[in-house]
Amino acid sequence: MKMLSQPEETLAGTGDLKGVRIIVVLGHFILGGAERQALLLARHLFHDLGADLEVWGTGEPGRVSQLCTDHGIPWRTAPVPVPWSPRVVTRIRNLASFTRALRRARPDVILPFMFYPSLASGIVWRLAGARVCIWNQRCEGRDRAGRIAEKLGTLLTRQFVANSALGRDFLVDTLGVSPSAVNVIYNGVQLQPSQLDRAQWRKHLGVDDDTFLACMVANLHQFKDHETLLRAWRIVVNQMNAMKREAVLLLAGAFFATEKPLKSLAFDLKLDRSVQFLGGVKDISGLLGAVDLGVHSSVNEGVPNGVLECMAAGLAVTGTDYPGLREALGKEGYRFLAPAFDPRALASQIILLASNDELRSQAGAANRLRIDAEFPPVMMYQKMVSLIAEGLRFGKGRAIDRHGQAFNIHVSEKSS
């Protein structure tokens, strides 16, 4: 494993990618943490370094494609093989269609984000005529595709990135990738200017300035544990009401399969006035500027981008204790974590921070400093561009597999 702690030199010492054809491959156009990172990097490569870049996704246009349009980044609905078909014949057909689309696009570099786009790109990038493909592992290893496909994809890919130690461990321990081929590059966190200020957001939410607001930024799906948070919040509301203070929990994230059962649970817990399901929020910066505490309840995942955004906003953060959240918060934040699936313990941590303004402010300031030190966008930019440069230099005549064995390939030079 390579933990890139210091940015390396970029292309020709300048970072100029003008004329280099780059395809950023996503799954669906639904905005999550991985997609935010892909867009952040795409904007830098396209606008700052002059890359001939396009973002690909599958399915209906969504928030991701809208953001591409807003930032002037070309995007396309393409035959990305997501979801991964359980039928071999269908998988082969989907991969062939994906390969043909890539060959027509003539990329120099393919940058897939998440497991299935990375697996598919890793299998076909040489057939598509690309010179570089960098596997981006953005989760802890929740997705699987079968031993043969995974073996093929990792064998044919020579550069891997994980944004967390858990993602690195999955690549090395589960998929068998050589540690020397894996680069740990943390997310770069950049909050956009807020559209509404604190008072405007609170008015929009229908709460007064004294109401204690906590927020979890995460899409509603089975890989999060919103249920434990809701059960904890029932305890929090009872104790806050006893202190003559209102408390409201905001759930900011796109609605997936768990939306209806979670709303039913909130109703059963009589939290209808104390929980707001916001759906996807465009003005995350403004929302976080209006809340008092970040919370995150999950079982196991990589470093969650929603937590990093709360930290960047200067918020204290509490949540369930798992390695990805520890990696985000650092040692200073361990004391505010509660065991997984323990609503009472999580409620105690929330109450601790809600009732101590000084402690909450100190924790928020420490989080902000950690973001500046460990998760600045410029560090992510420079490390990713360094890998692209390394791949382009090596891709002119020969390649190495994931075990570091060299073999010759023919790579045609393409003009833009």
N, C-alpha and C positions, 0 to 999 in steps of 0.2 A: 504494500500500500504506500502511496505517496500522499502525505499531507502537505499540500502546497501552502506554506506559511508566508512566503515572500513572492510577489509577482515576478515572473521571469520576463525576459525580453520578448517583445511582440514581433510581428513580421518585419524583417529587415531593420529591426530596431525602432520602427516608427508606428507599427500597428495599422498600417494602411492596407485595407482589404478591397480597395477599388478594383472592380472587375472580377472578383471572386464570387462565383455563383453558390449561394447558400440556401438550402431548403430546411426550414424548421418544421419538424413533423410532430403534430399533436394528435390526440385522440379526437374527442368531440370538441365543439366550440364552446363548451361550458367553462366558466371561469372558476378556477380553483388555485391553490397555492403554486402548483407546478406550472400552470398556464401563466400566472403572474410573472414567474421567473423567466419563462420562455419569452414573454413579451418584453420584459425589461432588457434582456440580452439582445433580442431582435432589434429593438430601438437603437441600442448602442452600435451594433454591427452595421445597421442600415444608415442611420443618420450621421453618426460620428466617424465611422470608418469607411463608409462608402461602399459596403458590400452590395452586390446584386442579390437581394434577399427576398424570399417569399415564405409566408407561413401557410402550412397545409393542415387541414383538419377534415374530419368526416362528418356526415350527417347535416342537419339543418344549421344555418348560420345562428350565431348566438352572441353572447357578450364579448367573447374573444374576437370574433370577426368584426364586431362593432368597434372595439378598441383599436384593432388594426387600421380600420378606416379612419378613425379619429386621428391617429398618429401618422397617417400617410404610408402605412406599410402594406405592400401587396399581399393578398391572401387568396386562397383557392380551396374549394371543396374538392377533395381528392380521394381516391380509393384506398385510403389507409385501412389495413385489415384489423379494425377494431369494431366490435368485439372479436376476440380470437375464436374461430369456429372449432367446435369439438370434432368435426368431420374432416378427415385427412384430405379428401378430394376437394372440399370447399376451401380448405386452407391453401392448398396448392394453387387453386384457381385465383383466390384473392391475392396471394403473393405475386402471381404472374401479372395480374392487373396492376398492382402497385409498382412492380418493376417496369412495366411498359410506360406508366405515367412518369416515373423518375427518368427513364432514358430520354423521353421527349423533352423533359425539363433540363437535362444536361447539367446536373449539379457538380460542382467541385467538392462541396462539403454538405453532408447530411447531419443535422442536429436533431435527433429525436428526443422527446421528453416523455418520461414514464415507461413502464415495463413493456407493454405490448408494442407501441411504436418503436421502441429501441430494439426489441427482438426482431420485428419484421424488417426494420432498416438494416440491422446487423446481418441478417440472412441474405439480403438482396443488393447491398450497396455496391459490391464489386460488379455484379451483373448490370447494374445501372450505369456503370462507368464513372462513379464518384471516386475521388482520391482520398477522402476522409469521411469516416463515420464515427461519431462519439456517442456511446451509449450513456444516457442520463438516467440514473436510478434515483427516483424521487420519493420512494416510499421504503418501508422496512422489509418488503418482500411478500406482500399480501397476494399478489397475482402470480399465477403459475400457468405454464403452457404445455407441460409434458416433457419428459426427459430428452427425447430425440430433438425436438425443436429448440429447446434451451441449449443443448449441447452444440447444435449447429450454429445458433446465433452467437454464442459466446466464443466459439472456436474461430469464427470468421471476423470477429471484431477485435481490434487491437487497442482501442482507447476507451476507457470507462471512467465515468464520473459518478460519484455518490455525494449527496448533500448532507449525509449524516453517517455516524459510525455504524448505525444499524443497517443502512443501505450498503455500506462497504462490506459488512460482515455477511450479508445475504449474497452479495456477488462472490465473495471469496469462499465462504464456508458451504453455501448451498449450491451455487452454480459452478464452483470450481475455477473461478477466474484467478489468475496469478496475482498475488498482492501487489507486485510491481507494476501491474497494468491499471490499477485502480487509483484514481486521484480524488481525494476528499476536498470538495470545494463548497463552502457554505453558501447559502442563499445571500444575495445582496438585497438589502431592504431599503426601499425608497418610497416614502409616503408622498402622495400627490397633494398639491395645495387643496385645502378644504373648500367646499362650496358653501357650507353653512357654518356659522360659529356655534359656540356652546349654547347660547340662549336660543338661537333659532332651531337647533336640533331638539332641544328639550321642549320647546313649544310644539314642534312637529310631532314629538312622541307623546305629548299630552302630560308631561310631568313637570313639577316645579323644581326650583334650584336646590331644594333641600332633599329631594328624593335621592336615595342611594341607587346608582345604576351600575350594574355589572354586565359585561358583554362577552359572549363567546363568538369568535369569528371562525366559522367552519361550516362547510356544506353539510346538510343533513343526510347522512348515509350510514350504513351499517358499520363502517370502520371508526366511527366516533361513538362516544358513550354519553349522549345527551340525557339518557334516562337517569343515570346516577346524578347528574347535575340537577335535573328537575326535582328529584327526591330530596336532594340536599337543599334546594331552594325553598321547599316547603318549610324546612326547619329554620332557614335563614329568615324568612318572612315572619314566622311566629316570634322569633327572638327580636327582630328589628321593630315589630309592632309593639312589643313589650317595652321597648326603649322609645316609643312614640315617634318612630320614624318609618316612612314608607321605603320599600325596596322593590325594584323592578329589574328583571333579568331580560336582556336583549339577546336573541339568537339571530345572528347575521350570517346567512349562508343560503345557497340555492336549495330548493326543496327536492329531495330524492325519495327513496322508498320509505324512509322512516318518518316522513312528515306527519302522516295521518295518525299512526300510533303514538307519536310524541304529543300531538295536539290532544288526543284522547286522554293520555296520561295526565297532561296539564289540567284538563277539565276535571278528571277524577280527583286530582290533588287540590282542587279548588284554587288553582293558580291563574284563572282567566284574567284577573286584573293585575297580576304580578309578573306575568311573562308575556313578551311580545315576540312573535315570529315574524321577522322582518323580511325574510327572503334575501336574495342577492342585493347588496347595497353598493351603489356606485361611489358614494362619498364616504369611503371608509375613514379617511383622515378626519373629516368633520364629525362623524359618529364617535370615533375614539376620543376626540377632544371633548366630547360631552359626557363621557362616562367616568366612573370613579375607579373601576377595577376590571382587569382582564381575567377571564377564567377559561380553562380548557380541560374538558373531561374526555379522555380517550383511554384505550387499553394498551395499544402499542402501535407506534408509527415513527417515521423519521422526524426530523426537526420541523414542526408545523409552522407554516408561513404566517398563519393567523396569530400565533403567539408572538412571533417576531414583530409583526405590525403593532401589536399592543405595546411591546417593549419599546419600539421606536417612537411611539406616542408618549412615552414617559409614564406608562401605567405600571403599577404593581401587578403581578400575575400569580394566581394560584391555580391549582389543577390536580389531576391525578398523577401519581408518581410512576413514571416509566422512563426508560433511557432517553428517548427523543426529547422529552420536555426538560429533563435534566441537562441535556446537551445545549438546549436553547438558553436556559436560564443561567447556567453556570452554578458554581458552588454557593454563591450568595443567595440563590433562589431556592435551594433544596429545602430549606426549613418551612417553606410555604406550600409544600406538596403533601397530598394525602394519599393513602393507599387506594388502589383501584377498587371499584365496586363498593366503596364505603361512604354512603351519603352523609352519615353523621360526622365522620372525620373531615370530609370536604366542607361541610357546613361550618365546622369549627374554624377552619382556616379562613373562610370568607368572613365570618363574624370577627375574627381577630383583626383582619385588615380593615374591615368596615368601621370598627369602633376605635381605631387608632390612626388618626390622620397623619401624625408625624411618621409612624412606621410605614404607612402606605406611601407617603411622599418620598421617604428615603429609599424604599425598594424600587419605586418608579424611576428615581434618578439613577440608581445603580443599573437598572435595566437599559436605560437610554445610553449610558456610557458603554455598556457591553455591546450594544448594537453598533455604536461608532467604532469600537475596537475590532470586533470579530465579524461583523456582517455588513460592511460598507459595500455598496454596489461596485465601486471602482476596483476593489480587490477581486470580486467575482469576474468582472469584465476582463481584467488583465490575465487572470489565470486561464479563463476559457480561450481567450485569443492566443495565449501562449500554446495551448494544446492544439488549436487549429493550425498555428504556424508550424508546430512540430510535425503534425500529420501531413501537411502540404509539402514540407521539405522531404519527408520520408516517402511520400506517395509518388515521387517523380520516377522511381525506378524499381523499388522493391518494397516489401511489406513484411511485418512480423506477425505471428499469431499470438494468442493470449499467453503462451508459454515462453515468448521471446525468441522463437525460432524464425529465422529469416527465410524468405522464399521470394522468387522473382515474379512480378506481374507486369503486364503491359498496361500502362495508363496513358491514354491519349491526352494531349494538351488541348484545352478548349479555349477559344476566345470568348469574351462576354458577348 
